[in-house]
Amino acid sequence: MKRRMKKIMTVAVTAAMAISMLAGCGSSDEKSEGSNAGSKEVNVICWTEYLPQEVLDSFEEKTGITVNMTTYTSPDDMLAKVQTSKEGTYDVIIGPENYTPIFSKLSLLEELDREKLPNFGNIAEQYLGRENDPENTYSVPYMFASAVIAVNTDVITDEITSYADLLKPDYKDKIVVIEDSRAMYAMAAMAQGCDDVNDTSDETLASVESYWKELFPNIHAFDGDSPKTLMINGECPIGLIYGAEALLAQQEVPSIKCFYPEEGVYLGSDSMMITGAAKNKDNAYELINYILDGEVSASISEIFPYVNPNKAALEYLSEDYTKNELTNPPEDVVGRSCTLMDIGDEASKIVDLWTRLKG
């Protein structure tokens, strides 16, 4: 079977790249307040299939503000788009939390005015104060995503509960995985028993490379758009994908079962940030505050069922959501999960390895 692999732009997280990114978003020191009184639009960059069109439509209906959406399929894709954009192109970035310190160190982000975000208090305490932004100075949690092993048990009768199980030669060209070099690196590091998923020492890089060399022949597709589609249509009977995607696939194909890997779990978080050069800053605050409304947040999770940090959403969420371990990981799963940190230029080593092995 012909391997279907999506090409991504190689983006090294280096000082040179950061400087070019600065030209893309603009420093808060270089711009005016950006309130743009009277503006009726807001420009957002966000993952695909993450912020429902229904929510954007209801926001526009309520406020008269149009949301201009740019989407990306991987963090590398996001960085490339930010890097090549004109100053002030984006008002709001919804992206991985480990990019918050990267942007903030370069003065690319607005220090959030909590008075303009009255719904900030809806975020449950345990999801605040994470290492990448300890005071939530620049970011507001949006959603969390856990990576799981999804298996169509009508096709694959073996028990697959670990990263090691994915290496069987029998699974050649049968697996779809997420398109995210840092997340995949973290899972490979856990598979190899490494203590720190953010470590890029020669030893850890070699260990990850060894695992990837065994895994990659089994990968049919790297998919940052909609990996669930390949499981629903039967093209891939195995997935190493986010829990929300797995749950949506399971709703269409009940024989798909999901497992948290025994060696450790990747639990990622995405945050909402306002750029310092935002041309529609007031509208950016209004959009984020709208998303933080309990009922609105619940409606997002019912469409894209990621882990929701909004405590005010609970009363609006169905039991199918609140009692599902994919949307509410058990304490023992959270206890063996990892967090990605900003590792500066060291990230380029991961991207280079990822790109070289993908070919």
matplotlib code that plots the C-alpha trace (Angstrom):
import matplotlib.pyplot as plt

x = [0.0, 1.3, 2.3, 0.5, 2.6, 1.9, 4.8, 5.4, 7.7, 10.8, 10.9, 13.9, 13.1, 16.2, 17.0, 16.9, 13.4, 12.3, 13.4, 11.5, 8.5, 8.8, 8.3, 5.2, 3.3, 4.9, 6.1, 3.6, 6.3, 6.2, 2.4, -0.3, -3.0, -4.6, -8.1, -9.3, -12.5, -15.4, -13.7, -16.0, -13.5, -11.0, -8.2, -7.5, -5.0, -6.0, -5.7, -8.1, -11.3, -10.9, -13.0, -16.5, -18.0, -21.3, -19.5, -18.0, -21.4, -23.1, -20.4, -20.9, -24.6, -24.3, -21.6, -21.6, -17.8, -16.7, -14.0, -11.4, -9.9, -6.6, -6.0, -2.9, -2.2, 0.9, 2.9, 5.6, 2.8, 1.7, 5.2, 5.7, 2.4, 3.3, 6.8, 5.7, 2.8, 2.8, 2.8, -0.5, -1.9, -3.2, -5.1, -5.5, -3.3, -4.8, -1.9, 0.3, 1.1, 4.8, 4.9, 3.7, 7.1, 8.7, 6.4, 6.5, 10.3, 10.2, 7.5, 5.1, 2.2, -0.2, -0.1, -3.7, -6.1, -8.2, -10.8, -11.6, -12.0, -14.7, -15.2, -11.6, -12.8, -14.6, -11.3, -10.8, -7.9, -6.0, -5.6, -4.1, -0.5, 1.2, 4.9, 4.9, 3.0, 2.9, 0.8, -1.2, 0.1, -0.2, -2.4, -5.8, -6.3, -8.5, -8.5, -6.4, -5.7, -4.5, -3.0, -4.3, -3.9, -7.1, -7.6, -10.3, -10.8, -12.8, -9.6, -6.8, -7.5, -4.2, -4.2, -2.4, -1.8, 1.7, 3.9, 6.0, 3.1, 2.9, 6.3, 5.1, 6.0, 2.5, 1.3, 3.3, 1.5, -1.5, -1.1, -2.2, -0.4, -0.7, 1.4, 3.4, 7.1, 7.3, 4.3, 5.6, 9.1, 7.6, 5.8, 8.9, 10.9, 8.3, 8.3, 12.1, 11.9, 13.5, 12.9, 12.5, 10.5, 12.0, 15.6, 17.6, 20.8, 22.6, 21.5, 17.8, 17.9, 19.5, 16.9, 14.0, 15.6, 15.8, 12.1, 11.1, 13.1, 11.0, 7.7, 7.9, 7.5, 4.2, 2.9, 0.5, -0.1, 1.0, -2.3, -2.8, -6.1, -8.5, -6.8, -10.2, -11.2, -8.7, -9.9, -13.6, -13.1, -11.0, -7.8, -6.0, -7.1, -4.7, -4.2, -1.9, -4.1, -5.8, -8.6, -11.2, -10.4, -10.5, -13.9, -15.4, -14.1, -15.5, -19.0, -19.0, -17.2, -18.1, -15.5, -12.8, -11.4, -9.1, -6.2, -3.9, -0.4, 1.2, 4.6, 3.1, 0.6, 1.1, -1.3, -1.0, -2.6, -3.6, -3.9, -5.5, -3.2, -3.5, -0.7, 0.9, 0.4, -3.2, -5.1, -8.4, -7.5, -10.8, -12.5, -9.8, -10.7, -14.4, -13.9, -11.8, -14.3, -17.1, -15.3, -14.9, -18.6, -19.7, -22.5, -20.3, -17.4, -19.6, -20.9, -17.3, -16.7, -19.8, -18.6, -14.8, -14.7, -11.3, -10.6, -12.3, -10.8, -13.9, -15.7, -18.7, -19.2, -20.0, -23.6, -24.2, -22.2, -23.9, -23.2, -21.7, -19.0, -18.6, -18.4, -16.1, -12.4, -11.3, -12.7, -12.0, -8.7, -8.6, -6.2, -3.7, -3.5, -3.0, -0.3, 1.8, 1.3, 4.0, 4.1, 6.1, 8.3, 9.9, 13.4, 14.5, 17.0, 17.1, 13.8, 15.5, 17.2, 13.8, 12.5, 15.6, 15.4, 11.7, 12.1, 15.1, 13.4, 10.1, 11.9]
y = [0.0, 3.4, 5.4, 8.7, 11.2, 14.9, 17.2, 19.9, 22.9, 22.4, 25.2, 25.3, 27.1, 29.3, 32.9, 33.8, 32.3, 34.2, 37.5, 36.8, 35.9, 39.3, 40.9, 38.8, 39.5, 42.8, 43.8, 45.4, 48.1, 49.0, 49.3, 51.6, 50.2, 48.5, 49.0, 50.0, 51.4, 50.7, 47.7, 44.8, 42.0, 39.9, 37.7, 34.3, 31.6, 28.2, 24.4, 22.9, 21.3, 23.1, 26.2, 25.3, 27.4, 27.4, 29.2, 31.8, 32.4, 32.8, 35.2, 37.3, 37.3, 38.5, 41.1, 42.0, 41.0, 38.8, 36.2, 35.7, 32.3, 31.0, 27.3, 25.2, 21.4, 21.3, 23.6, 23.8, 24.9, 27.6, 29.0, 29.1, 31.1, 33.5, 33.8, 34.8, 37.0, 40.8, 42.8, 42.7, 39.9, 38.0, 39.3, 36.0, 32.9, 29.6, 27.3, 24.9, 26.3, 25.7, 28.5, 31.1, 31.6, 31.7, 34.5, 36.4, 36.5, 38.3, 40.8, 39.4, 39.1, 41.4, 41.2, 40.3, 42.7, 40.5, 43.2, 42.7, 39.0, 38.6, 35.0, 34.2, 33.0, 30.1, 28.2, 25.6, 26.2, 23.1, 24.2, 27.6, 28.5, 25.9, 26.1, 27.7, 30.8, 30.5, 33.6, 33.3, 36.7, 36.1, 33.1, 31.6, 27.8, 26.8, 23.0, 20.0, 17.0, 13.5, 11.2, 7.6, 4.4, 3.7, 0.3, -1.1, -4.4, -5.9, -5.7, -6.0, -8.7, -8.3, -6.4, -3.1, -1.1, 0.3, 2.2, -0.9, -2.8, -0.5, -1.7, -5.1, -5.8, -7.0, -3.4, -2.1, 0.7, 0.4, 3.3, 7.0, 9.4, 13.0, 15.5, 17.1, 16.5, 17.6, 15.4, 12.4, 13.0, 13.0, 9.7, 8.1, 9.2, 7.7, 4.5, 4.3, 4.9, 8.4, 10.5, 13.9, 14.3, 17.7, 16.5, 16.7, 15.2, 12.9, 9.9, 10.8, 11.8, 8.4, 6.6, 8.4, 7.8, 4.1, 4.0, 6.1, 3.9, 0.9, 2.8, 4.8, 1.8, 1.0, 4.6, 5.0, 8.7, 11.7, 13.6, 16.9, 17.6, 14.8, 11.5, 10.1, 10.0, 7.4, 5.2, 5.7, 4.8, 1.8, 3.0, 2.7, 0.2, 1.7, 5.3, 7.2, 10.2, 12.7, 11.4, 13.8, 12.4, 8.9, 9.5, 10.9, 7.9, 5.6, 7.2, 6.2, 2.8, 1.3, -1.4, 1.2, 0.9, 3.3, 2.9, 5.2, 3.9, 2.1, 3.9, 7.3, 9.7, 12.9, 15.5, 18.7, 22.1, 24.9, 28.5, 31.6, 34.6, 38.1, 39.5, 42.8, 44.1, 43.2, 45.6, 44.6, 44.2, 45.0, 42.5, 39.9, 40.3, 40.1, 36.8, 35.2, 36.2, 34.8, 31.4, 31.4, 31.5, 28.2, 27.5, 28.4, 26.4, 23.4, 23.7, 23.6, 20.4, 18.7, 19.2, 18.7, 16.6, 17.6, 17.9, 21.1, 23.2, 25.4, 24.5, 26.6, 24.4, 21.3, 22.1, 22.2, 19.1, 15.8, 12.7, 11.1, 13.8, 14.1, 10.3, 9.4, 8.7, 10.2, 13.6, 13.2, 11.3, 9.4, 10.7, 7.9, 8.8, 12.5, 11.4, 9.7, 12.4, 14.8, 18.5, 20.1, 23.0, 25.8, 24.4, 27.2, 26.4, 22.8, 22.2, 22.4, 19.1, 17.4, 19.0, 18.0, 14.4, 14.2, 15.6, 13.4, 10.2, 11.0, 11.6]
z = [0.0, -0.9, 2.1, 2.4, 4.2, 4.4, 3.8, 6.4, 6.2, 8.2, 10.7, 13.1, 16.3, 16.3, 17.0, 13.4, 13.0, 16.1, 14.7, 11.5, 13.6, 15.3, 12.0, 11.5, 14.7, 15.8, 19.3, 21.7, 22.2, 18.6, 18.2, 19.5, 21.8, 18.8, 20.2, 16.6, 17.9, 15.5, 13.9, 13.3, 12.7, 14.5, 13.0, 14.5, 13.9, 15.3, 14.7, 12.1, 13.6, 16.9, 17.0, 15.6, 12.9, 14.8, 17.7, 15.3, 13.8, 17.1, 18.2, 15.1, 15.5, 19.1, 18.6, 14.9, 14.8, 12.0, 12.8, 10.1, 10.7, 9.5, 10.4, 10.7, 11.0, 13.1, 15.4, 12.6, 10.2, 12.7, 13.1, 9.3, 8.9, 11.7, 10.4, 6.9, 7.9, 7.9, 11.1, 12.9, 10.7, 13.7, 16.8, 18.5, 18.5, 19.8, 20.0, 22.2, 25.6, 25.2, 22.6, 25.1, 26.6, 23.1, 22.0, 25.3, 25.5, 22.1, 23.4, 20.8, 23.3, 25.1, 28.9, 29.5, 31.2, 33.4, 33.7, 30.1, 30.7, 33.3, 32.4, 33.2, 36.6, 34.9, 34.4, 37.1, 39.4, 38.6, 35.0, 35.8, 36.7, 34.5, 34.0, 30.6, 32.0, 35.8, 36.4, 33.2, 32.3, 28.6, 28.1, 28.9, 28.8, 25.8, 25.7, 26.8, 24.6, 25.6, 23.0, 23.0, 21.1, 19.1, 17.7, 15.4, 17.2, 14.2, 12.2, 14.8, 17.4, 19.3, 22.6, 22.0, 25.2, 24.9, 22.6, 22.3, 20.9, 17.9, 16.7, 15.5, 11.9, 11.3, 11.6, 8.6, 6.9, 9.2, 11.7, 11.5, 13.9, 14.8, 12.8, 15.7, 16.1, 19.8, 20.9, 19.0, 20.4, 23.9, 23.3, 21.8, 24.8, 27.2, 25.1, 25.7, 29.4, 29.2, 32.3, 30.6, 27.4, 26.9, 27.0, 23.7, 24.9, 22.5, 24.5, 24.4, 20.8, 19.9, 22.0, 20.2, 16.8, 17.6, 18.4, 15.4, 13.0, 14.1, 14.2, 11.0, 8.6, 10.3, 9.8, 6.9, 7.4, 9.5, 9.8, 11.5, 9.8, 10.7, 11.6, 12.6, 9.0, 8.1, 11.0, 10.1, 6.4, 7.3, 5.8, 9.1, 11.8, 14.4, 15.5, 17.8, 18.0, 20.3, 22.5, 20.9, 17.4, 18.7, 20.4, 17.3, 15.3, 17.9, 17.6, 13.9, 14.3, 17.7, 17.3, 17.8, 21.3, 23.0, 25.5, 27.4, 26.8, 29.7, 29.5, 30.0, 28.4, 26.4, 27.7, 25.7, 26.3, 24.0, 25.1, 23.8, 23.4, 22.1, 20.0, 21.0, 17.5, 17.3, 15.2, 16.7, 20.4, 21.9, 19.6, 20.6, 24.2, 23.4, 21.5, 24.2, 26.9, 24.8, 24.4, 28.2, 28.7, 30.3, 27.8, 24.8, 26.1, 26.5, 23.0, 21.7, 23.6, 22.4, 18.8, 19.4, 22.6, 24.1, 27.8, 28.9, 31.7, 32.1, 35.3, 34.3, 31.3, 33.4, 33.9, 30.2, 29.2, 28.6, 30.6, 27.5, 27.8, 31.6, 32.3, 29.4, 30.3, 26.9, 27.9, 31.6, 32.0, 35.3, 38.0, 37.5, 33.8, 34.6, 37.2, 34.5, 31.8, 30.6, 29.8, 26.9, 27.8, 25.8, 25.1, 22.8, 20.0, 21.2, 19.5, 16.2, 17.0, 17.3, 14.1, 12.2, 13.4, 12.6, 9.1, 8.3, 9.3, 7.6, 4.4]

ax = plt.figure().add_subplot(projection="3d")
ax.plot(x, y, z, "-o")
ax.set_aspect("equal")
plt.show()
